[in-house]
Amino acid sequence: MSPRQQQLAYVLSLIAVGGSILLGIWRDWMYERRSVEQPSIRPPPVGTVGATRPPTDVRVGDFILLDGKYQRIQDMRSAGTSAKRILHFAGRTPLIMREARTTYRPIEHR
């Protein structure tokens, strides 16, 4: 075997070994990433429809997801301008709504 062929064989063996090492690392990373549990979002209250609404479109009776629980809006006040609302809930401190959020509104039957 010539020196050139020896060099080529050595490079190919490094590539083969390095490739299998990289493949093993990638496979471990892939399975490790899949084993991480995704935080589960609770399903919305039954009989509601979700939509992103600005503070001006929120109503008493809508639900908002806060701290992992759906809270029903019990009362609502204006916070100086129509672009802000103070939302009151049962058993929770009020929330100042300054921007659009996903709310869940009960389906209206006609």
N, C-alpha and C positions, 0 to 999 in steps of 0.2 A: 504494500500500500504506500502510495506516495505521500509526502508531507502535506500536499494540498488536500488529498483525500482524507487524511487523518484529521486535518483542521475542519473539514466539512462534516465529517462524522461526529467530531466533538461538538460542533455548533448545533447539529441536528439533535444530538442527545440532550444538550442543554435546553433546547427548545421543547423537546418532548417532556423532559422532567419538569421544566418551568411551567409548561402548559398544563400538565396534570396537577401541579401544585395550585396554579391559579384556578383551575376548574374546581378543585376541592375547596378552596377558599370561597369561591363564588357560590358553590352549592351550599356550604355551611351558612353563608350570609343569607342566601335566598330562603332557606328553611327557618333560619333564626328570625328573619323579618316577618315571615308568615305566622310564626308562633306568638307574636305580640298581639294581644287582644285589642281590638278596636273598642273605644268607648261606645257603649250602646246608648242610643237615643231612644227614650221611651216613646211608644206610639202615642199619637195625639188622642185627646178624649174622643170617645165614640160619638158619632153624629156631628162632627165638626169638619170644617174645611180650612186648610191653612193657606195663608197668603201674606206677602210682605206688604205692610201698610204703613203709611206715614202717620205721625201723631194725630193729624186732623181727621183720619178715617177710622180711628179706633173707637169702639163702642163699649158701653157697660155690658157685661155678659161675655165678652171675648176672653179667650184664654191666652196666656203667655207662658213660655217655658222659663222658669227662674229657679236656679239652684237644683236642677234636675227634676223639678216637679212643675206640673201645669197649674198655674194660679188663675183663678177667675177674677176678672176686674169687677169689683163691687161698687166703686164710685170713681169719679174722674173730675178733675178740676183743671182749669186753664192756668198756665204758669207764666203769666204776663203777656205772652203773645200766643197766637194760634198755632205756632210752630212747635210749641212745647205743651205737654200734658203731664199732670201729676196723677198717677194711677194708684188707687187704693185697693188693697187686697185684704181678705180675712186672715188674720193671724200672721201678717207680714208687714214690714215697714213699707211705706209708699215708694214708688219708683218714678223718677222724672224721666219721661220719654222725650228725647231730643231728636231722634232720627228714626227712620223706618226700621221696623222689626217684623219678624214673622209672628203673626197672631193666628189663632184658630177660632173661627166664628161658627156658632151652632148653625146647622142647616135650617133654613126657614121653609116650612111646608105651606104651600098655598092651596 
